[in-house]
Amino acid sequence: MADKESTTKKPALARTVKDKWRSKRWYKLKAPGIFQHVDLGETVATEPDQLAGRTIEITLSELGGGADISKAHIKLRFQIERISGENVAETRFIGHDLTSDYVRRLARRKRSKIDASLLVTTKDGVQMRLKPVAVGEHRLQSRLRSELRNTLRQLLVDEAAKRTAADFVREMLQGDLGKTLSQGLRTLYPLKKIEIRRSEILGPIADEVAPAGAEVPPAETGPSGPAAPEAPPVEESEVSAA
């Protein structure tokens, strides 16, 4: 008798799961204005409210269509802010990370690695938490490392105060900021490499998210941002290719 009851329940359970999946809807993911509103992929949800706060991770190389593989070690993080237009999920940029294997390659044997963590504020009042890493070609004395770390912190605070959040992010991701920092530290010691290995954007960047209900403009090419016209899908839970 028990076997018969379990046999009759299985089809009903299968129908329930199938109906639950059919109730989900697809939503297009759009990058913020700083990345020219390129496609990030698609995701599914039963209700739009379920998407708010969901995070998406994609490399800078993938965001640009995979053309520049030299940016594959930079992982960008986006967070869904709202739904606008025709099932379009608007996101904002919340930070980035360098892959762990890339950071390990920077600090090979017989090299000095200088880490730091600090809070900066941009010209337009956006706060960011940064974790820079600087690498010296040879082993450095503790006193010199400490002096380099303190000077690096001050340089980052000063450089952030000179730029808007959008400009600061572009220079940080493209490597221009690292070159500026290297020049500022050259009088102390000619470091081999300076990178921002992790950033956390603590506030929205101006014009980053389109107003609710507004149409999302098509992607454009140009020097104003690190993005390219098209981007591949994001590998995220319940995220499918665009």
VEXBA-19163 format. One line per 4 residues: their letters; for each residue z, y negated, x negated of N, C-alpha, C. Coordinates in steps of 0.05 Angstrom, whole numbers. Example, Ala and Ser with C-alpha at 12.3 -4.5 7.8 and 13.67 -1.06 7.14 Angstrom:
as	156/114/-264/156/90/-246/156/66/-264 ~ 142/45/-257/143/21/-273/157/-1/-258 .
//
This chain:
madk	0/24/-17/0/0/0/0/-25/-17 ~ 15/-25/-39/16/-48/-56/-10/-53/-69 ~ -25/-32/-76/-51/-35/-89/-71/-48/-69 ~ -69/-41/-44/-87/-52/-24/-82/-82/-20 .
estt	-56/-90/-20/-50/-118/-17/-60/-135/-40 ~ -57/-125/-65/-66/-140/-88/-96/-142/-88 ~ -110/-121/-78/-139/-122/-77/-149/-143/-58 ~ -135/-147/-35/-144/-167/-16/-138/-195/-24 .
kkpa	-118/-199/-43/-111/-226/-51/-129/-237/-73 ~ -142/-220/-89/-158/-229/-111/-182/-246/-103 ~ -197/-239/-82/-220/-256/-74/-211/-283/-65 ~ -188/-285/-51/-178/-311/-42/-171/-329/-65 .
lart	-159/-317/-86/-152/-333/-109/-177/-343/-123 ~ -197/-327/-125/-222/-335/-138/-235/-358/-123 ~ -234/-357/-97/-246/-379/-80/-230/-405/-85 ~ -204/-403/-88/-187/-427/-92/-194/-441/-118 .
vkdk	-197/-425/-139/-204/-437/-165/-231/-449/-164 ~ -250/-436/-152/-277/-446/-150/-278/-472/-135 ~ -264/-474/-112/-263/-499/-96/-250/-521/-112 ~ -230/-515/-128/-216/-536/-144/-235/-548/-164 .
wrsk	-252/-531/-177/-271/-542/-197/-292/-559/-183 ~ -301/-550/-160/-321/-566/-145/-312/-593/-137 ~ -285/-596/-134/-275/-622/-126/-274/-642/-149 ~ -279/-633/-174/-279/-652/-196/-305/-667/-198 .
rwyk	-304/-691/-210/-327/-708/-213/-331/-715/-242 ~ -356/-720/-249/-362/-727/-277/-361/-757/-280 ~ -351/-766/-303/-349/-795/-309/-361/-800/-337 ~ -377/-820/-339/-388/-827/-365/-368/-844/-380 .
lkap	-365/-838/-406/-347/-852/-423/-362/-874/-439 ~ -352/-898/-438/-365/-920/-452/-346/-932/-473 ~ -357/-937/-497/-342/-951/-517/-338/-980/-510 ~ -318/-994/-520/-314/-1022/-514/-335/-1040/-527 .
gifq	-334/-1066/-520/-354/-1085/-530/-356/-1086/-560 ~ -334/-1082/-574/-335/-1084/-603/-354/-1062/-615 ~ -358/-1041/-600/-377/-1019/-608/-402/-1019/-590 ~ -408/-1042/-578/-432/-1047/-563/-435/-1028/-538 .
hvdl	-413/-1019/-527/-413/-1003/-503/-431/-978/-505 ~ -432/-965/-528/-448/-941/-531/-434/-918/-516 ~ -449/-897/-509/-439/-874/-495/-421/-857/-513 ~ -398/-849/-503/-380/-832/-518/-382/-803/-508 .
getv	-395/-798/-486/-397/-772/-474/-390/-773/-445 ~ -380/-750/-434/-372/-749/-406/-346/-733/-404 ~ -332/-738/-382/-308/-723/-377/-305/-718/-347 ~ -288/-700/-339/-285/-693/-311/-257/-698/-302 .
atep	-254/-704/-276/-228/-708/-264/-231/-706/-234 ~ -209/-698/-221/-210/-696/-191/-208/-724/-179 ~ -190/-741/-190/-187/-768/-181/-189/-788/-205 ~ -200/-812/-200/-202/-831/-222/-176/-838/-236 .
dqla	-154/-837/-220/-128/-844/-232/-120/-825/-254 ~ -130/-801/-253/-123/-781/-273/-135/-788/-301 ~ -154/-805/-302/-167/-812/-327/-152/-833/-343 ~ -137/-850/-329/-123/-872/-343/-105/-861/-365 .
grti	-108/-872/-389/-91/-864/-411/-102/-840/-427 ~ -123/-827/-417/-134/-804/-432/-147/-814/-458 ~ -143/-800/-480/-153/-808/-506/-178/-792/-514 ~ -196/-804/-528/-220/-792/-538/-222/-797/-568 .
eitl	-230/-777/-583/-233/-779/-612/-261/-772/-620 ~ -273/-789/-637/-301/-785/-646/-303/-798/-673 ~ -320/-786/-690/-323/-798/-717/-342/-821/-716 ~ -339/-839/-736/-357/-862/-737/-386/-854/-741 .
selg	-390/-832/-755/-417/-821/-759/-429/-812/-732 ~ -413/-798/-716/-423/-789/-690/-428/-812/-672 ~ -412/-832/-673/-416/-856/-657/-442/-869/-662 ~ -451/-868/-687/-476/-880/-695/-500/-860/-693 .
ggad	-496/-838/-679/-518/-819/-675/-521/-799/-698 ~ -501/-798/-716/-502/-779/-738/-520/-787/-761 ~ -531/-811/-761/-550/-819/-782/-536/-824/-809 ~ -511/-834/-808/-497/-841/-832/-474/-821/-836 .
iska	-480/-799/-851/-459/-778/-855/-437/-788/-873 ~ -441/-810/-888/-420/-820/-905/-396/-831/-889 ~ -399/-834/-863/-377/-843/-846/-365/-821/-829 ~ -371/-796/-837/-361/-773/-821/-331/-769/-825 .
hikl	-319/-781/-845/-290/-777/-850/-273/-797/-835 ~ -286/-815/-820/-271/-836/-805/-270/-828/-776 ~ -246/-821/-766/-242/-813/-739/-232/-836/-722 ~ -247/-843/-701/-240/-865/-683/-226/-854/-659 .
rfqi	-206/-869/-649/-192/-862/-625/-196/-883/-603 ~ -203/-874/-579/-206/-891/-556/-188/-882/-534 ~ -181/-901/-517/-164/-894/-493/-177/-905/-468 ~ -179/-889/-448/-191/-898/-422/-172/-918/-409 .
eris	-184/-941/-402/-169/-962/-389/-173/-964/-359 ~ -198/-960/-350/-204/-964/-322/-231/-951/-315 ~ -236/-949/-289/-262/-939/-279/-277/-963/-267 ~ -302/-967/-275/-318/-988/-264/-346/-979/-260 .
genv	-361/-993/-243/-389/-986/-239/-391/-959/-225 ~ -413/-945/-231/-418/-919/-220/-406/-897/-237 ~ -381/-890/-232/-367/-869/-246/-368/-873/-276 ~ -362/-898/-285/-362/-904/-313/-333/-909/-322 .
aetr	-324/-895/-342/-297/-898/-352/-297/-917/-376 ~ -285/-940/-373/-284/-960/-395/-261/-953/-414 ~ -266/-956/-440/-245/-949/-459/-238/-974/-477 ~ -217/-972/-491/-211/-991/-512/-205/-977/-538 .
figh	-209/-990/-560/-205/-979/-586/-175/-981/-593 ~ -163/-958/-600/-134/-958/-605/-127/-951/-634 ~ -147/-945/-651/-141/-940/-679/-160/-920/-691 ~ -154/-914/-716/-171/-894/-731/-154/-879/-751 .
dlts	-165/-857/-761/-153/-842/-783/-175/-833/-802 ~ -168/-829/-827/-185/-816/-846/-178/-786/-845 ~ -197/-769/-848/-192/-740/-848/-174/-733/-872 ~ -157/-713/-869/-138/-706/-890/-152/-696/-915 .
dyvr	-175/-682/-912/-188/-672/-936/-200/-695/-952 ~ -209/-716/-938/-220/-739/-953/-198/-753/-969 ~ -174/-756/-957/-152/-769/-971/-144/-752/-995 ~ -144/-726/-992/-137/-708/-1015/-156/-711/-1038 .
rlar	-182/-714/-1031/-202/-717/-1052/-198/-743/-1067 ~ -189/-763/-1054/-184/-789/-1067/-163/-786/-1089 ~ -141/-773/-1082/-118/-771/-1100/-119/-744/-1116 ~ -138/-742/-1134/-140/-718/-1150/-120/-718/-1172 .
rkrs	-119/-697/-1188/-100/-696/-1210/-104/-718/-1230 ~ -82/-727/-1241/-81/-748/-1262/-89/-776/-1250 ~ -88/-778/-1224/-92/-804/-1211/-66/-813/-1197 ~ -63/-839/-1195/-39/-849/-1181/-48/-858/-1153 .
kida	-32/-850/-1133/-37/-857/-1105/-14/-875/-1095 ~ -21/-898/-1084/-2/-917/-1074/-5/-919/-1044 ~ 16/-912/-1030/16/-913/-1000/33/-937/-991 ~ 26/-947/-967/42/-969/-956/39/-967/-925 .
sllv	57/-981/-912/56/-983/-882/66/-1011/-875 ~ 51/-1025/-858/58/-1052/-851/46/-1060/-824 ~ 57/-1082/-813/48/-1093/-788/34/-1120/-795 ~ 10/-1124/-784/-5/-1149/-789/-12/-1161/-762 .
ttkd	-18/-1187/-762/-26/-1201/-738/-52/-1216/-744 ~ -72/-1212/-727/-98/-1224/-732/-98/-1253/-723 ~ -120/-1267/-729/-123/-1295/-722/-120/-1300/-692 ~ -129/-1281/-675/-127/-1284/-646/-102/-1270/-635 .
gvqm	-83/-1264/-651/-57/-1254/-641/-54/-1225/-636 ~ -73/-1208/-645/-71/-1179/-640/-56/-1166/-663 ~ -36/-1151/-656/-20/-1137/-676/-32/-1110/-682 ~ -31/-1102/-708/-41/-1076/-717/-21/-1065/-737 .
rlkp	-17/-1039/-735/-1/-1025/-755/-20/-1011/-774 ~ -19/-1017/-799/-38/-1006/-819/-23/-989/-840 ~ -37/-969/-849/-27/-952/-871/-49/-950/-892 ~ -48/-968/-911/-68/-968/-933/-61/-947/-954 .
vavg	-81/-939/-969/-78/-921/-992/-95/-932/-1015 ~ -83/-935/-1038/-97/-945/-1062/-95/-923/-1083 ~ -117/-920/-1098/-119/-899/-1118/-126/-911/-1145 ~ -110/-905/-1165/-116/-913/-1193/-128/-890/-1209 .
ehrl	-146/-897/-1227/-160/-876/-1242/-141/-860/-1260 ~ -119/-873/-1269/-100/-859/-1287/-71/-862/-1275 ~ -53/-847/-1286/-25/-849/-1277/-14/-876/-1284 ~ 0/-888/-1265/11/-915/-1269/41/-914/-1270 .
qsrl	53/-933/-1284/82/-934/-1286/93/-944/-1259 ~ 118/-936/-1253/131/-942/-1228/132/-972/-1222 ~ 137/-988/-1243/139/-1017/-1240/113/-1029/-1231 ~ 91/-1020/-1244/64/-1030/-1236/56/-1021/-1208 .
rsel	63/-996/-1201/57/-986/-1174/71/-1003/-1153 ~ 96/-1009/-1158/112/-1025/-1139/100/-1053/-1137 ~ 91/-1065/-1159/79/-1092/-1158/52/-1091/-1143 ~ 37/-1070/-1148/11/-1067/-1133/16/-1064/-1103 .
rntl	36/-1048/-1096/42/-1043/-1068/50/-1069/-1054 ~ 67/-1085/-1066/76/-1109/-1054/53/-1130/-1051 ~ 37/-1131/-1072/14/-1150/-1071/-6/-1141/-1050 ~ -10/-1114/-1047/-29/-1104/-1027/-19/-1110/-999 .
rqll	6/-1108/-994/17/-1115/-968/12/-1144/-961 ~ 17/-1162/-981/13/-1191/-976/-16/-1197/-971 ~ -34/-1185/-986/-62/-1189/-983/-72/-1181/-955 ~ -62/-1159/-945/-70/-1150/-918/-60/-1169/-897 .
vdea	-35/-1178/-900/-25/-1198/-881/-42/-1223/-881 ~ -49/-1233/-904/-65/-1257/-907/-94/-1253/-896 ~ -106/-1230/-902/-133/-1225/-893/-135/-1222/-863 ~ -115/-1209/-851/-114/-1206/-822/-112/-1233/-808 .
akrt	-95/-1251/-819/-91/-1277/-807/-116/-1294/-808 ~ -135/-1288/-826/-159/-1304/-828/-181/-1295/-809 ~ -178/-1272/-796/-199/-1260/-781/-191/-1253/-752 ~ -210/-1253/-734/-204/-1243/-707/-201/-1213/-709 .
aadf	-190/-1201/-688/-185/-1172/-688/-212/-1157/-690 ~ -232/-1167/-676/-258/-1153/-677/-270/-1153/-705 ~ -269/-1176/-718/-280/-1178/-745/-264/-1161/-765 ~ -238/-1161/-761/-221/-1146/-779/-227/-1116/-777 .
vrem	-230/-1106/-752/-236/-1078/-748/-263/-1071/-760 ~ -283/-1088/-756/-310/-1082/-767/-308/-1080/-798 ~ -295/-1099/-811/-293/-1098/-840/-277/-1074/-850 ~ -257/-1067/-835/-240/-1045/-842/-255/-1018/-841 .
lqgd	-271/-1014/-820/-286/-989/-816/-310/-988/-835 ~ -322/-1010/-841/-346/-1010/-857/-340/-1010/-887 ~ -315/-1015/-895/-307/-1014/-923/-307/-1041/-936 ~ -315/-1062/-922/-315/-1089/-934/-286/-1099/-940 .
lgkt	-268/-1091/-923/-240/-1099/-928/-229/-1087/-953 ~ -235/-1062/-958/-226/-1049/-983/-236/-1063/-1008 ~ -261/-1072/-1007/-273/-1086/-1030/-258/-1113/-1034 ~ -252/-1127/-1012/-238/-1152/-1014/-210/-1148/-1027 .
lsqg	-196/-1126/-1018/-170/-1120/-1029/-171/-1113/-1058 ~ -192/-1098/-1066/-195/-1091/-1094/-199/-1115/-1112 ~ -214/-1135/-1102/-218/-1159/-1117/-192/-1174/-1120 ~ -175/-1174/-1099/-150/-1189/-1100/-130/-1176/-1119 .
lrtl	-132/-1150/-1124/-113/-1136/-1141/-124/-1132/-1170 ~ -148/-1140/-1175/-161/-1136/-1201/-145/-1148/-1224 ~ -132/-1171/-1219/-117/-1184/-1240/-93/-1167/-1249 ~ -82/-1151/-1230/-60/-1133/-1237/-69/-1107/-1250 .
yplk	-89/-1095/-1236/-100/-1069/-1246/-125/-1063/-1230 ~ -147/-1054/-1244/-172/-1048/-1230/-170/-1020/-1216 ~ -162/-1020/-1192/-159/-995/-1177/-186/-983/-1170 ~ -187/-957/-1169/-212/-943/-1164/-221/-945/-1135 .
kiei	-202/-943/-1116/-209/-943/-1087/-185/-953/-1071 ~ -191/-969/-1050/-171/-977/-1031/-183/-972/-1003 ~ -168/-957/-987/-177/-951/-960/-154/-956/-940 ~ -160/-961/-915/-140/-961/-894/-141/-933/-882 .
rrse	-122/-916/-889/-124/-888/-880/-116/-884/-850 ~ -102/-903/-840/-94/-902/-811/-89/-929/-800 ~ -99/-934/-776/-93/-959/-762/-85/-953/-733 ~ -68/-971/-723/-60/-969/-695/-61/-997/-683 .
ilgp	-79/-1000/-663/-83/-1026/-651/-63/-1029/-628 ~ -45/-1048/-630/-22/-1050/-611/-28/-1068/-588 ~ -52/-1079/-586/-59/-1096/-563/-89/-1096/-559 ~ -98/-1105/-535/-127/-1105/-529/-141/-1126/-546 .
iade	-165/-1119/-555/-182/-1138/-569/-198/-1154/-549 ~ -201/-1180/-554/-215/-1198/-535/-242/-1187/-527 ~ -248/-1188/-501/-273/-1179/-490/-278/-1150/-496 ~ -257/-1134/-500/-261/-1106/-506/-267/-1090/-481 .
vapa	-254/-1096/-459/-258/-1081/-435/-271/-1099/-414 ~ -292/-1089/-402/-306/-1105/-381/-289/-1107/-357 ~ -291/-1129/-341/-276/-1132/-316/-282/-1110/-297 ~ -262/-1103/-280/-266/-1081/-261/-290/-1087/-243 .
gaev	-308/-1067/-240/-331/-1070/-223/-355/-1082/-236 ~ -351/-1092/-261/-374/-1105/-275/-392/-1084/-286 ~ -418/-1090/-288/-437/-1072/-299/-435/-1072/-329 ~ -438/-1048/-340/-436/-1045/-369/-463/-1051/-382 .
ppae	-465/-1070/-400/-491/-1077/-412/-501/-1054/-429 ~ -528/-1052/-432/-539/-1030/-449/-532/-1035/-478 ~ -532/-1013/-493/-526/-1014/-522/-547/-1030/-536 ~ -539/-1044/-557/-557/-1060/-573/-554/-1053/-602 .
tgps	-574/-1058/-618/-572/-1054/-646/-568/-1081/-659 ~ -556/-1081/-683/-552/-1107/-696/-529/-1105/-715 ~ -524/-1126/-730/-503/-1126/-750/-476/-1132/-739 ~ -473/-1137/-713/-448/-1146/-702/-427/-1125/-701 .
gpaa	-434/-1100/-704/-414/-1079/-702/-423/-1054/-716 ~ -404/-1034/-719/-411/-1010/-734/-425/-989/-717 ~ -430/-995/-691/-441/-975/-674/-472/-975/-674 ~ -484/-952/-667/-512/-950/-664/-519/-946/-635 .
peap	-545/-946/-627/-552/-946/-599/-541/-923/-583 ~ -540/-899/-594/-532/-876/-579/-510/-861/-594 ~ -493/-846/-579/-472/-831/-592/-472/-803/-579 ~ -465/-783/-594/-464/-756/-584/-439/-751/-568 .
pvee	-436/-728/-554/-413/-723/-537/-388/-720/-554 ~ -365/-723/-540/-339/-721/-553/-328/-694/-547 ~ -316/-681/-568/-303/-655/-564/-274/-660/-556 ~ -269/-659/-531/-242/-665/-520/-237/-646/-498 .
sevs	-212/-641/-491/-206/-624/-469/-219/-635/-444 ~ -234/-618/-429/-248/-626/-405/-269/-647/-410 ~ -280/-649/-434/-301/-668/-441/-325/-652/-447 ~ -348/-661/-436/-373/-646/-440/-393/-665/-452 .
aa	-415/-654/-462/-436/-670/-474/-448/-689/-454 ~ -455/-713/-464/-468/-733/-447/-496/-725/-440 .
//
